[in-house]
Amino acid sequence: MLRLAEAAGAVDVLVNNAGIYRFADAAGSTAEMFDLHMAVNARAPMLLVGALAPGMAARGRGAVVNLSTLAASIPARGGAVYGASKAALEIMTRVWADEFGARGVRVNAVASGPVRTPGTVEMGEDTLAAIAHNTVLDRVGELDEIVEAIVFLASDRAGYVTGTVLGAYGGQQAIG
């Protein structure tokens, strides 16, 4: 990872957006599935923050935005492994905010809920409509709405915001 920091040069914003999700009940979850989720959703962000945030801290400024999900805090049937990996990312977000905050680096997360993407569109409009009814806003989110939340947290407009998980999930209260 030291080579990454050297190759990247001065990085002011890190957005950890990579993620994987596979749903399976307890009997269908495997060690390999668990390891893959943790590797992509928790380990990779940990390594990137470890490689890039110290440089931000040395310069006295920077922002890290981690992408999480409502499934990290509200159970989704079949989503134990996915939710656990994102919950790990959320606690790391709060710890990193504490570790780097006094040195000018803010660390936050965006927890999204149901969002219209190429993958969710494949589920069909009836399924999306049913999911939308679980939100207070009675609709699924759009990608640009999540992007705006990320841009806000990465910007100086969020200069006094750190250690938080911004919920961008339309007020959804329960999934499953």
Rosetta constraint file for C-alpha pairs under 8 A:
AtomPair CA 1 CA 5 HARMONIC 6.51 0.50
AtomPair CA 1 CA 47 HARMONIC 7.05 0.50
AtomPair CA 1 CA 48 HARMONIC 7.42 0.50
AtomPair CA 1 CA 51 HARMONIC 5.48 0.50
AtomPair CA 2 CA 6 HARMONIC 6.29 0.50
AtomPair CA 2 CA 51 HARMONIC 6.06 0.50
AtomPair CA 3 CA 7 HARMONIC 5.97 0.50
AtomPair CA 4 CA 8 HARMONIC 5.87 0.50
AtomPair CA 4 CA 51 HARMONIC 7.00 0.50
AtomPair CA 5 CA 9 HARMONIC 6.15 0.50
AtomPair CA 5 CA 51 HARMONIC 5.67 0.50
AtomPair CA 5 CA 52 HARMONIC 5.70 0.50
AtomPair CA 5 CA 55 HARMONIC 7.79 0.50
AtomPair CA 10 CA 55 HARMONIC 7.05 0.50
AtomPair CA 10 CA 56 HARMONIC 7.43 0.50
AtomPair CA 11 CA 52 HARMONIC 6.93 0.50
AtomPair CA 11 CA 55 HARMONIC 7.49 0.50
AtomPair CA 11 CA 56 HARMONIC 6.65 0.50
AtomPair CA 11 CA 62 HARMONIC 7.61 0.50
AtomPair CA 12 CA 56 HARMONIC 6.18 0.50
AtomPair CA 12 CA 61 HARMONIC 6.87 0.50
AtomPair CA 12 CA 62 HARMONIC 4.55 0.50
AtomPair CA 12 CA 63 HARMONIC 6.34 0.50
AtomPair CA 13 CA 62 HARMONIC 5.71 0.50
AtomPair CA 13 CA 63 HARMONIC 4.85 0.50
AtomPair CA 13 CA 64 HARMONIC 5.76 0.50
AtomPair CA 13 CA 65 HARMONIC 7.82 0.50
AtomPair CA 13 CA 154 HARMONIC 6.44 0.50
AtomPair CA 14 CA 49 HARMONIC 7.86 0.50
AtomPair CA 14 CA 52 HARMONIC 7.86 0.50
AtomPair CA 14 CA 63 HARMONIC 6.40 0.50
AtomPair CA 14 CA 64 HARMONIC 4.72 0.50
AtomPair CA 14 CA 65 HARMONIC 6.28 0.50
AtomPair CA 15 CA 64 HARMONIC 5.83 0.50
AtomPair CA 15 CA 65 HARMONIC 4.76 0.50
AtomPair CA 15 CA 66 HARMONIC 5.81 0.50
AtomPair CA 15 CA 67 HARMONIC 7.58 0.50
AtomPair CA 15 CA 150 HARMONIC 8.00 0.50
AtomPair CA 16 CA 45 HARMONIC 5.89 0.50
AtomPair CA 16 CA 64 HARMONIC 7.65 0.50
AtomPair CA 16 CA 65 HARMONIC 6.27 0.50
AtomPair CA 16 CA 66 HARMONIC 4.74 0.50
AtomPair CA 16 CA 67 HARMONIC 6.06 0.50
AtomPair CA 17 CA 66 HARMONIC 6.50 0.50
AtomPair CA 17 CA 67 HARMONIC 5.34 0.50
AtomPair CA 18 CA 40 HARMONIC 6.88 0.50
AtomPair CA 18 CA 41 HARMONIC 6.99 0.50
AtomPair CA 18 CA 67 HARMONIC 7.90 0.50
AtomPair CA 19 CA 37 HARMONIC 7.90 0.50
AtomPair CA 19 CA 40 HARMONIC 5.87 0.50
AtomPair CA 19 CA 41 HARMONIC 5.26 0.50
AtomPair CA 20 CA 37 HARMONIC 6.22 0.50
AtomPair CA 20 CA 40 HARMONIC 6.58 0.50
AtomPair CA 20 CA 41 HARMONIC 6.72 0.50
AtomPair CA 20 CA 82 HARMONIC 7.76 0.50
AtomPair CA 21 CA 37 HARMONIC 6.98 0.50
AtomPair CA 21 CA 82 HARMONIC 5.65 0.50
AtomPair CA 22 CA 33 HARMONIC 7.74 0.50
AtomPair CA 22 CA 79 HARMONIC 7.56 0.50
AtomPair CA 22 CA 82 HARMONIC 6.86 0.50
AtomPair CA 23 CA 78 HARMONIC 4.92 0.50
AtomPair CA 23 CA 79 HARMONIC 5.14 0.50
AtomPair CA 23 CA 80 HARMONIC 7.90 0.50
AtomPair CA 23 CA 81 HARMONIC 7.67 0.50
AtomPair CA 23 CA 82 HARMONIC 7.20 0.50
AtomPair CA 24 CA 28 HARMONIC 5.20 0.50
AtomPair CA 24 CA 29 HARMONIC 5.44 0.50
AtomPair CA 24 CA 78 HARMONIC 4.47 0.50
AtomPair CA 24 CA 79 HARMONIC 6.52 0.50
AtomPair CA 24 CA 80 HARMONIC 7.96 0.50
AtomPair CA 25 CA 29 HARMONIC 6.08 0.50
AtomPair CA 25 CA 77 HARMONIC 7.12 0.50
AtomPair CA 25 CA 78 HARMONIC 4.35 0.50
AtomPair CA 25 CA 79 HARMONIC 7.33 0.50
AtomPair CA 25 CA 80 HARMONIC 7.66 0.50
AtomPair CA 26 CA 78 HARMONIC 7.32 0.50
AtomPair CA 26 CA 80 HARMONIC 7.83 0.50
AtomPair CA 29 CA 33 HARMONIC 6.42 0.50
AtomPair CA 29 CA 34 HARMONIC 7.29 0.50
AtomPair CA 29 CA 81 HARMONIC 7.55 0.50
AtomPair CA 30 CA 34 HARMONIC 6.27 0.50
AtomPair CA 31 CA 35 HARMONIC 6.05 0.50
AtomPair CA 32 CA 36 HARMONIC 6.07 0.50
AtomPair CA 33 CA 37 HARMONIC 6.26 0.50
AtomPair CA 33 CA 81 HARMONIC 7.72 0.50
AtomPair CA 34 CA 38 HARMONIC 6.21 0.50
AtomPair CA 34 CA 81 HARMONIC 5.84 0.50
AtomPair CA 35 CA 39 HARMONIC 5.94 0.50
AtomPair CA 36 CA 40 HARMONIC 6.20 0.50
AtomPair CA 37 CA 41 HARMONIC 5.60 0.50
AtomPair CA 37 CA 42 HARMONIC 7.55 0.50
AtomPair CA 37 CA 81 HARMONIC 7.00 0.50
AtomPair CA 37 CA 82 HARMONIC 6.33 0.50
AtomPair CA 37 CA 85 HARMONIC 6.10 0.50
AtomPair CA 38 CA 42 HARMONIC 5.04 0.50
AtomPair CA 38 CA 43 HARMONIC 5.98 0.50
AtomPair CA 38 CA 85 HARMONIC 5.28 0.50
AtomPair CA 39 CA 43 HARMONIC 4.68 0.50
AtomPair CA 39 CA 44 HARMONIC 6.03 0.50
AtomPair CA 40 CA 44 HARMONIC 5.44 0.50
AtomPair CA 40 CA 45 HARMONIC 7.75 0.50
AtomPair CA 41 CA 45 HARMONIC 6.94 0.50
AtomPair CA 41 CA 85 HARMONIC 5.78 0.50
AtomPair CA 41 CA 86 HARMONIC 6.27 0.50
AtomPair CA 41 CA 89 HARMONIC 7.00 0.50
AtomPair CA 42 CA 46 HARMONIC 6.20 0.50
AtomPair CA 42 CA 85 HARMONIC 5.92 0.50
AtomPair CA 42 CA 86 HARMONIC 6.91 0.50
AtomPair CA 42 CA 88 HARMONIC 6.34 0.50
AtomPair CA 42 CA 89 HARMONIC 5.29 0.50
AtomPair CA 43 CA 47 HARMONIC 6.19 0.50
AtomPair CA 44 CA 48 HARMONIC 6.19 0.50
AtomPair CA 45 CA 49 HARMONIC 5.99 0.50
AtomPair CA 45 CA 66 HARMONIC 7.66 0.50
AtomPair CA 45 CA 89 HARMONIC 7.76 0.50
AtomPair CA 46 CA 50 HARMONIC 6.03 0.50
AtomPair CA 46 CA 92 HARMONIC 7.78 0.50
AtomPair CA 47 CA 51 HARMONIC 6.12 0.50
AtomPair CA 48 CA 52 HARMONIC 5.97 0.50
AtomPair CA 48 CA 53 HARMONIC 7.92 0.50
AtomPair CA 49 CA 53 HARMONIC 5.15 0.50
AtomPair CA 49 CA 54 HARMONIC 7.95 0.50
AtomPair CA 49 CA 64 HARMONIC 7.77 0.50
AtomPair CA 50 CA 54 HARMONIC 6.89 0.50
AtomPair CA 51 CA 55 HARMONIC 7.89 0.50
AtomPair CA 52 CA 56 HARMONIC 6.64 0.50
AtomPair CA 53 CA 57 HARMONIC 6.08 0.50
AtomPair CA 53 CA 62 HARMONIC 7.54 0.50
AtomPair CA 53 CA 64 HARMONIC 7.90 0.50
AtomPair CA 53 CA 100 HARMONIC 7.69 0.50
AtomPair CA 53 CA 105 HARMONIC 7.37 0.50
AtomPair CA 54 CA 58 HARMONIC 6.11 0.50
AtomPair CA 55 CA 59 HARMONIC 6.37 0.50
AtomPair CA 56 CA 60 HARMONIC 6.14 0.50
AtomPair CA 56 CA 61 HARMONIC 5.46 0.50
AtomPair CA 56 CA 62 HARMONIC 5.16 0.50
AtomPair CA 56 CA 104 HARMONIC 7.80 0.50
AtomPair CA 56 CA 105 HARMONIC 6.52 0.50
AtomPair CA 57 CA 61 HARMONIC 6.01 0.50
AtomPair CA 57 CA 62 HARMONIC 7.13 0.50
AtomPair CA 57 CA 100 HARMONIC 6.59 0.50
AtomPair CA 57 CA 103 HARMONIC 5.09 0.50
AtomPair CA 57 CA 104 HARMONIC 6.07 0.50
AtomPair CA 57 CA 105 HARMONIC 5.93 0.50
AtomPair CA 58 CA 103 HARMONIC 7.47 0.50
AtomPair CA 60 CA 103 HARMONIC 5.41 0.50
AtomPair CA 60 CA 104 HARMONIC 4.70 0.50
AtomPair CA 60 CA 105 HARMONIC 6.90 0.50
AtomPair CA 61 CA 103 HARMONIC 7.18 0.50
AtomPair CA 61 CA 104 HARMONIC 4.47 0.50
AtomPair CA 61 CA 105 HARMONIC 5.14 0.50
AtomPair CA 61 CA 106 HARMONIC 7.97 0.50
AtomPair CA 62 CA 104 HARMONIC 6.50 0.50
AtomPair CA 62 CA 105 HARMONIC 4.55 0.50
AtomPair CA 62 CA 106 HARMONIC 6.33 0.50
AtomPair CA 63 CA 105 HARMONIC 5.49 0.50
AtomPair CA 63 CA 106 HARMONIC 4.78 0.50
AtomPair CA 63 CA 107 HARMONIC 5.81 0.50
AtomPair CA 63 CA 108 HARMONIC 7.93 0.50
AtomPair CA 63 CA 153 HARMONIC 7.60 0.50
AtomPair CA 63 CA 154 HARMONIC 5.42 0.50
AtomPair CA 63 CA 155 HARMONIC 7.77 0.50
AtomPair CA 64 CA 105 HARMONIC 7.55 0.50
AtomPair CA 64 CA 106 HARMONIC 6.26 0.50
AtomPair CA 64 CA 107 HARMONIC 4.65 0.50
AtomPair CA 64 CA 108 HARMONIC 6.28 0.50
AtomPair CA 64 CA 154 HARMONIC 6.89 0.50
AtomPair CA 65 CA 107 HARMONIC 6.01 0.50
AtomPair CA 65 CA 108 HARMONIC 5.05 0.50
AtomPair CA 65 CA 109 HARMONIC 5.10 0.50
AtomPair CA 65 CA 110 HARMONIC 7.12 0.50
AtomPair CA 65 CA 150 HARMONIC 6.67 0.50
AtomPair CA 65 CA 153 HARMONIC 6.82 0.50
AtomPair CA 65 CA 154 HARMONIC 6.64 0.50
AtomPair CA 66 CA 89 HARMONIC 7.53 0.50
AtomPair CA 66 CA 93 HARMONIC 7.25 0.50
AtomPair CA 66 CA 107 HARMONIC 7.86 0.50
AtomPair CA 66 CA 108 HARMONIC 6.33 0.50
AtomPair CA 66 CA 109 HARMONIC 4.40 0.50
AtomPair CA 66 CA 110 HARMONIC 6.37 0.50
AtomPair CA 67 CA 109 HARMONIC 5.60 0.50
AtomPair CA 67 CA 110 HARMONIC 5.15 0.50
AtomPair CA 67 CA 111 HARMONIC 6.21 0.50
AtomPair CA 67 CA 112 HARMONIC 7.68 0.50
AtomPair CA 68 CA 72 HARMONIC 7.16 0.50
AtomPair CA 68 CA 86 HARMONIC 5.54 0.50
AtomPair CA 68 CA 87 HARMONIC 7.83 0.50
AtomPair CA 68 CA 89 HARMONIC 7.16 0.50
AtomPair CA 68 CA 90 HARMONIC 7.02 0.50
AtomPair CA 68 CA 109 HARMONIC 6.37 0.50
AtomPair CA 68 CA 110 HARMONIC 5.68 0.50
AtomPair CA 68 CA 111 HARMONIC 4.36 0.50
AtomPair CA 68 CA 112 HARMONIC 6.48 0.50
AtomPair CA 69 CA 83 HARMONIC 7.74 0.50
AtomPair CA 69 CA 86 HARMONIC 6.70 0.50
AtomPair CA 69 CA 110 HARMONIC 7.31 0.50
AtomPair CA 69 CA 111 HARMONIC 4.01 0.50
AtomPair CA 69 CA 112 HARMONIC 4.69 0.50
AtomPair CA 69 CA 113 HARMONIC 6.01 0.50
AtomPair CA 70 CA 74 HARMONIC 6.13 0.50
AtomPair CA 70 CA 111 HARMONIC 5.46 0.50
AtomPair CA 70 CA 112 HARMONIC 5.88 0.50
AtomPair CA 70 CA 113 HARMONIC 5.48 0.50
AtomPair CA 70 CA 167 HARMONIC 7.39 0.50
AtomPair CA 70 CA 169 HARMONIC 7.07 0.50
AtomPair CA 71 CA 75 HARMONIC 5.87 0.50
AtomPair CA 71 CA 76 HARMONIC 6.14 0.50
AtomPair CA 71 CA 79 HARMONIC 7.28 0.50
AtomPair CA 71 CA 82 HARMONIC 7.57 0.50
AtomPair CA 71 CA 83 HARMONIC 4.96 0.50
AtomPair CA 71 CA 86 HARMONIC 7.60 0.50
AtomPair CA 71 CA 113 HARMONIC 7.87 0.50
AtomPair CA 71 CA 175 HARMONIC 7.90 0.50
AtomPair CA 72 CA 82 HARMONIC 7.80 0.50
AtomPair CA 72 CA 83 HARMONIC 4.34 0.50
AtomPair CA 72 CA 84 HARMONIC 6.28 0.50
AtomPair CA 72 CA 85 HARMONIC 7.66 0.50
AtomPair CA 72 CA 86 HARMONIC 5.22 0.50
AtomPair CA 72 CA 87 HARMONIC 4.50 0.50
AtomPair CA 72 CA 90 HARMONIC 7.79 0.50
AtomPair CA 73 CA 83 HARMONIC 7.37 0.50
AtomPair CA 73 CA 87 HARMONIC 6.89 0.50
AtomPair CA 74 CA 173 HARMONIC 7.78 0.50
AtomPair CA 74 CA 174 HARMONIC 6.50 0.50
AtomPair CA 74 CA 175 HARMONIC 7.01 0.50
AtomPair CA 75 CA 79 HARMONIC 7.10 0.50
AtomPair CA 75 CA 80 HARMONIC 7.30 0.50
AtomPair CA 75 CA 83 HARMONIC 7.42 0.50
AtomPair CA 75 CA 174 HARMONIC 7.64 0.50
AtomPair CA 75 CA 175 HARMONIC 6.69 0.50
AtomPair CA 75 CA 176 HARMONIC 6.93 0.50
AtomPair CA 76 CA 80 HARMONIC 7.18 0.50
AtomPair CA 76 CA 83 HARMONIC 7.85 0.50
AtomPair CA 76 CA 175 HARMONIC 5.29 0.50
AtomPair CA 76 CA 176 HARMONIC 4.34 0.50
AtomPair CA 77 CA 175 HARMONIC 7.75 0.50
AtomPair CA 77 CA 176 HARMONIC 4.80 0.50
AtomPair CA 79 CA 83 HARMONIC 5.70 0.50
AtomPair CA 80 CA 84 HARMONIC 5.89 0.50
AtomPair CA 81 CA 85 HARMONIC 6.30 0.50
AtomPair CA 82 CA 86 HARMONIC 6.44 0.50
AtomPair CA 83 CA 87 HARMONIC 5.97 0.50
AtomPair CA 84 CA 88 HARMONIC 6.15 0.50
AtomPair CA 85 CA 89 HARMONIC 6.47 0.50
AtomPair CA 86 CA 90 HARMONIC 6.25 0.50
AtomPair CA 87 CA 91 HARMONIC 6.39 0.50
AtomPair CA 88 CA 92 HARMONIC 6.23 0.50
AtomPair CA 89 CA 93 HARMONIC 6.08 0.50
AtomPair CA 90 CA 94 HARMONIC 6.53 0.50
AtomPair CA 90 CA 109 HARMONIC 6.92 0.50
AtomPair CA 90 CA 165 HARMONIC 7.17 0.50
AtomPair CA 91 CA 95 HARMONIC 6.26 0.50
AtomPair CA 92 CA 96 HARMONIC 5.92 0.50
AtomPair CA 93 CA 97 HARMONIC 6.14 0.50
AtomPair CA 93 CA 107 HARMONIC 5.99 0.50
AtomPair CA 93 CA 108 HARMONIC 5.95 0.50
AtomPair CA 93 CA 109 HARMONIC 6.70 0.50
AtomPair CA 93 CA 163 HARMONIC 6.23 0.50
AtomPair CA 93 CA 164 HARMONIC 7.77 0.50
AtomPair CA 94 CA 98 HARMONIC 6.47 0.50
AtomPair CA 94 CA 107 HARMONIC 7.28 0.50
AtomPair CA 94 CA 108 HARMONIC 7.36 0.50
AtomPair CA 94 CA 162 HARMONIC 7.99 0.50
AtomPair CA 94 CA 163 HARMONIC 4.48 0.50
AtomPair CA 94 CA 164 HARMONIC 6.84 0.50
AtomPair CA 95 CA 99 HARMONIC 6.21 0.50
AtomPair CA 95 CA 163 HARMONIC 7.57 0.50
AtomPair CA 96 CA 100 HARMONIC 5.92 0.50
AtomPair CA 96 CA 101 HARMONIC 7.83 0.50
AtomPair CA 96 CA 107 HARMONIC 6.39 0.50
AtomPair CA 96 CA 163 HARMONIC 7.71 0.50
AtomPair CA 97 CA 101 HARMONIC 5.30 0.50
AtomPair CA 97 CA 105 HARMONIC 7.35 0.50
AtomPair CA 97 CA 106 HARMONIC 5.85 0.50
AtomPair CA 97 CA 107 HARMONIC 4.77 0.50
AtomPair CA 97 CA 108 HARMONIC 7.25 0.50
AtomPair CA 97 CA 162 HARMONIC 5.96 0.50
AtomPair CA 97 CA 163 HARMONIC 4.90 0.50
AtomPair CA 98 CA 102 HARMONIC 7.67 0.50
AtomPair CA 98 CA 163 HARMONIC 7.21 0.50
AtomPair CA 100 CA 104 HARMONIC 6.71 0.50
AtomPair CA 100 CA 105 HARMONIC 5.30 0.50
AtomPair CA 100 CA 106 HARMONIC 7.04 0.50
AtomPair CA 100 CA 107 HARMONIC 7.94 0.50
AtomPair CA 101 CA 105 HARMONIC 5.07 0.50
AtomPair CA 101 CA 106 HARMONIC 5.69 0.50
AtomPair CA 101 CA 107 HARMONIC 7.77 0.50
AtomPair CA 101 CA 162 HARMONIC 7.52 0.50
AtomPair CA 106 CA 159 HARMONIC 7.75 0.50
AtomPair CA 106 CA 161 HARMONIC 7.08 0.50
AtomPair CA 106 CA 162 HARMONIC 5.00 0.50
AtomPair CA 106 CA 163 HARMONIC 7.33 0.50
AtomPair CA 107 CA 162 HARMONIC 5.33 0.50
AtomPair CA 107 CA 163 HARMONIC 5.68 0.50
AtomPair CA 107 CA 164 HARMONIC 7.73 0.50
AtomPair CA 108 CA 153 HARMONIC 7.00 0.50
AtomPair CA 108 CA 161 HARMONIC 7.68 0.50
AtomPair CA 108 CA 162 HARMONIC 5.48 0.50
AtomPair CA 108 CA 163 HARMONIC 5.17 0.50
AtomPair CA 108 CA 164 HARMONIC 5.12 0.50
AtomPair CA 108 CA 165 HARMONIC 5.91 0.50
AtomPair CA 108 CA 166 HARMONIC 7.67 0.50
AtomPair CA 109 CA 163 HARMONIC 7.87 0.50
AtomPair CA 109 CA 164 HARMONIC 6.37 0.50
AtomPair CA 109 CA 165 HARMONIC 4.61 0.50
AtomPair CA 109 CA 166 HARMONIC 6.14 0.50
AtomPair CA 110 CA 146 HARMONIC 7.84 0.50
AtomPair CA 110 CA 149 HARMONIC 7.05 0.50
AtomPair CA 110 CA 150 HARMONIC 6.80 0.50
AtomPair CA 110 CA 165 HARMONIC 5.49 0.50
AtomPair CA 110 CA 166 HARMONIC 4.76 0.50
AtomPair CA 110 CA 167 HARMONIC 6.03 0.50
AtomPair CA 110 CA 168 HARMONIC 6.67 0.50
AtomPair CA 111 CA 165 HARMONIC 6.32 0.50
AtomPair CA 111 CA 166 HARMONIC 5.96 0.50
AtomPair CA 111 CA 167 HARMONIC 4.89 0.50
AtomPair CA 111 CA 168 HARMONIC 5.83 0.50
AtomPair CA 111 CA 169 HARMONIC 7.20 0.50
AtomPair CA 112 CA 146 HARMONIC 7.08 0.50
AtomPair CA 112 CA 167 HARMONIC 6.19 0.50
AtomPair CA 112 CA 168 HARMONIC 4.70 0.50
AtomPair CA 112 CA 169 HARMONIC 5.01 0.50
AtomPair CA 113 CA 140 HARMONIC 7.91 0.50
AtomPair CA 113 CA 141 HARMONIC 7.53 0.50
AtomPair CA 113 CA 168 HARMONIC 6.41 0.50
AtomPair CA 113 CA 169 HARMONIC 4.05 0.50
AtomPair CA 113 CA 170 HARMONIC 7.21 0.50
AtomPair CA 113 CA 172 HARMONIC 7.26 0.50
AtomPair CA 114 CA 131 HARMONIC 7.15 0.50
AtomPair CA 114 CA 132 HARMONIC 7.46 0.50
AtomPair CA 114 CA 140 HARMONIC 5.26 0.50
AtomPair CA 114 CA 141 HARMONIC 6.09 0.50
AtomPair CA 114 CA 169 HARMONIC 6.46 0.50
AtomPair CA 115 CA 120 HARMONIC 7.31 0.50
AtomPair CA 115 CA 140 HARMONIC 5.18 0.50
AtomPair CA 115 CA 141 HARMONIC 4.30 0.50
AtomPair CA 115 CA 142 HARMONIC 5.45 0.50
AtomPair CA 115 CA 143 HARMONIC 6.45 0.50
AtomPair CA 116 CA 120 HARMONIC 5.76 0.50
AtomPair CA 116 CA 121 HARMONIC 6.29 0.50
AtomPair CA 116 CA 140 HARMONIC 6.25 0.50
AtomPair CA 116 CA 141 HARMONIC 6.02 0.50
AtomPair CA 116 CA 142 HARMONIC 5.36 0.50
AtomPair CA 116 CA 143 HARMONIC 6.63 0.50
AtomPair CA 117 CA 121 HARMONIC 6.01 0.50
AtomPair CA 117 CA 142 HARMONIC 7.69 0.50
AtomPair CA 117 CA 143 HARMONIC 7.01 0.50
AtomPair CA 118 CA 122 HARMONIC 6.49 0.50
AtomPair CA 119 CA 123 HARMONIC 7.22 0.50
AtomPair CA 120 CA 124 HARMONIC 7.50 0.50
AtomPair CA 120 CA 128 HARMONIC 7.36 0.50
AtomPair CA 121 CA 125 HARMONIC 6.93 0.50
AtomPair CA 121 CA 128 HARMONIC 7.45 0.50
AtomPair CA 123 CA 127 HARMONIC 6.07 0.50
AtomPair CA 123 CA 128 HARMONIC 7.00 0.50
AtomPair CA 124 CA 128 HARMONIC 6.34 0.50
AtomPair CA 125 CA 129 HARMONIC 5.96 0.50
AtomPair CA 126 CA 130 HARMONIC 6.27 0.50
AtomPair CA 127 CA 131 HARMONIC 6.23 0.50
AtomPair CA 128 CA 132 HARMONIC 6.00 0.50
AtomPair CA 128 CA 140 HARMONIC 7.19 0.50
AtomPair CA 129 CA 133 HARMONIC 6.38 0.50
AtomPair CA 129 CA 139 HARMONIC 7.20 0.50
AtomPair CA 129 CA 140 HARMONIC 7.96 0.50
AtomPair CA 130 CA 134 HARMONIC 7.18 0.50
AtomPair CA 131 CA 135 HARMONIC 7.47 0.50
AtomPair CA 131 CA 139 HARMONIC 7.83 0.50
AtomPair CA 131 CA 140 HARMONIC 7.28 0.50
AtomPair CA 132 CA 137 HARMONIC 7.80 0.50
AtomPair CA 132 CA 138 HARMONIC 4.96 0.50
AtomPair CA 132 CA 139 HARMONIC 4.20 0.50
AtomPair CA 132 CA 140 HARMONIC 5.08 0.50
AtomPair CA 133 CA 138 HARMONIC 4.89 0.50
AtomPair CA 133 CA 139 HARMONIC 6.70 0.50
AtomPair CA 134 CA 138 HARMONIC 6.86 0.50
AtomPair CA 134 CA 172 HARMONIC 5.69 0.50
AtomPair CA 134 CA 173 HARMONIC 7.04 0.50
AtomPair CA 134 CA 174 HARMONIC 6.81 0.50
AtomPair CA 134 CA 175 HARMONIC 7.24 0.50
AtomPair CA 135 CA 139 HARMONIC 6.52 0.50
AtomPair CA 135 CA 140 HARMONIC 7.63 0.50
AtomPair CA 135 CA 169 HARMONIC 7.43 0.50
AtomPair CA 135 CA 170 HARMONIC 5.39 0.50
AtomPair CA 135 CA 171 HARMONIC 5.36 0.50
AtomPair CA 135 CA 172 HARMONIC 4.03 0.50
AtomPair CA 135 CA 173 HARMONIC 6.90 0.50
AtomPair CA 136 CA 170 HARMONIC 5.91 0.50
AtomPair CA 136 CA 171 HARMONIC 4.87 0.50
AtomPair CA 136 CA 172 HARMONIC 5.94 0.50
AtomPair CA 137 CA 170 HARMONIC 5.42 0.50
AtomPair CA 137 CA 171 HARMONIC 6.71 0.50
AtomPair CA 138 CA 170 HARMONIC 7.74 0.50
AtomPair CA 139 CA 170 HARMONIC 7.45 0.50
AtomPair CA 140 CA 170 HARMONIC 7.30 0.50
AtomPair CA 141 CA 145 HARMONIC 6.70 0.50
AtomPair CA 141 CA 146 HARMONIC 7.73 0.50
AtomPair CA 141 CA 169 HARMONIC 7.09 0.50
AtomPair CA 141 CA 170 HARMONIC 6.99 0.50
AtomPair CA 142 CA 146 HARMONIC 7.01 0.50
AtomPair CA 143 CA 147 HARMONIC 6.26 0.50
AtomPair CA 144 CA 148 HARMONIC 6.09 0.50
AtomPair CA 145 CA 149 HARMONIC 6.57 0.50
AtomPair CA 145 CA 168 HARMONIC 7.99 0.50
AtomPair CA 146 CA 150 HARMONIC 6.40 0.50
AtomPair CA 146 CA 168 HARMONIC 6.65 0.50
AtomPair CA 147 CA 151 HARMONIC 6.08 0.50
AtomPair CA 148 CA 152 HARMONIC 6.06 0.50
AtomPair CA 149 CA 153 HARMONIC 6.34 0.50
AtomPair CA 149 CA 166 HARMONIC 7.80 0.50
AtomPair CA 149 CA 168 HARMONIC 7.50 0.50
AtomPair CA 150 CA 154 HARMONIC 6.14 0.50
AtomPair CA 151 CA 155 HARMONIC 6.05 0.50
AtomPair CA 152 CA 156 HARMONIC 7.90 0.50
AtomPair CA 152 CA 157 HARMONIC 6.55 0.50
AtomPair CA 152 CA 158 HARMONIC 6.23 0.50
AtomPair CA 153 CA 157 HARMONIC 7.61 0.50
AtomPair CA 153 CA 158 HARMONIC 5.38 0.50
AtomPair CA 153 CA 161 HARMONIC 7.47 0.50
AtomPair CA 154 CA 158 HARMONIC 7.14 0.50
AtomPair CA 155 CA 159 HARMONIC 7.27 0.50
